[in-house]
C-alpha cells in the first residue's frame, strides 16, 4: 500500500511514562493487534526510557519489558516491532536479546549534541541486520547547523533514518521547518520527526515537518505519551487523509483502537495540564513530569518551580536525580 508518510506508533513505549511503566502483557497484545489490523507499519514497544530502563531511577516495570516485546512480536502479523536504545541505559546484550525476539528496528537515542555516543549501538544493530534510526533528543537545544553535524555522525555510523526529537514539546512550527529543511539539504537518508504536545503543537509541528520534507512521523494513539503525549495518531491520520497524504492506515480502525482499547486503560485523560505546559514552556524533558510531581509532594514545593529550575539548568535525559536536588533546595529556600 502506498504510504506518503510512514508512521511509527510510540504509545507502547513513550506511553509507558504516563502508565508509570505498568503495562500488562494483555494490554500490549490487545493494542498491537488493533494497531496491526489498522495497518500501522511500525510499533515501538519498550520501557519508557528504552531497553534496560526498568530501574529504581527511571521506574520499575510491572512486567519484564522483554516479555512485552515478545508478546508484541508474536501478535503483529504485518507491523514491524521497534525498540528504543539509550546508550548508558541499554546495553548491547539488550539489543541482541530484542533482535532474537524478532524486533525489526532499533532507534538509538542520544542528546542532540552527543551523537557520537550512539556509534557502538548503531554498529551493533547493523551487524544484527536491524533497521537503525538515529534519534536526536531535545532538539530545541541546538540550532539547525549543529543538528546537521550531529546527524552526519549518526549517518556515518550506520543510521538508516535520522529523527529530530522534540522531547520537551518546546519547538514552534517554524523551528521544526528550519531543522528539517537543513537536514534535507545535507543528509541523504530519510528524516523523521517526534513531537510532544506540551504546547498543543504536536500535530501542527508534525505537519510542518512533512511540509519541510520529513517522511517519517511518530504518533501516540489517544495521545498516550510522556507529558501531554505526542502527535495523536488517530487525529493525525484524519488530518493527513483530508490533505490527501496517504499513510496506509485505516481511519475507522485506528479510531476504534483509540476509543475501545487505549482509552479504557488510561490512568487519566491525556491533556495539557499546568505541569505539562511548563515542560514545553521551560524546555524540559517530557518524562520528567511525573518525577517532578512526586518530588514536589515529598518536599512540599510546587512542581512548576522544580520544572522551571530544571529548564534553567538545561537538564537532559538521564539527569532525573537532579529533580530531587532541586526540590530539596527549593524547600530550604
Secondary structure, DSSP 4 states (H G I P E B T S, - for coil): ---SSEEEE-TTTTHHHHTTT---HHHHHHHHHHHHHTT-SEEE-S-TT-TT--BTTTB--SS-HHHHHHHHHHH-SSSEEEEEEEBTTB-HHHHHHHHHHT--EEEEEEETT-GGGGHHHHHHHHHTT-EEEEEEESGGGS-HHHHHHHHHHHHHTT-SEEEEE-TTS---HHHHHHHHHHHHHH--SEEEEE---TTS-HHHHHHHHHHTT--EEEEBGGG-SSTT-SSBHHHHHHHHHHTT------HHHHHHIIIIIIGGG-SS-----HHHHHHHHHT--TTHHHHHHHHHHHHTS-HHHHHHHHHHTT--TT-THHHHHHHHHHHH-
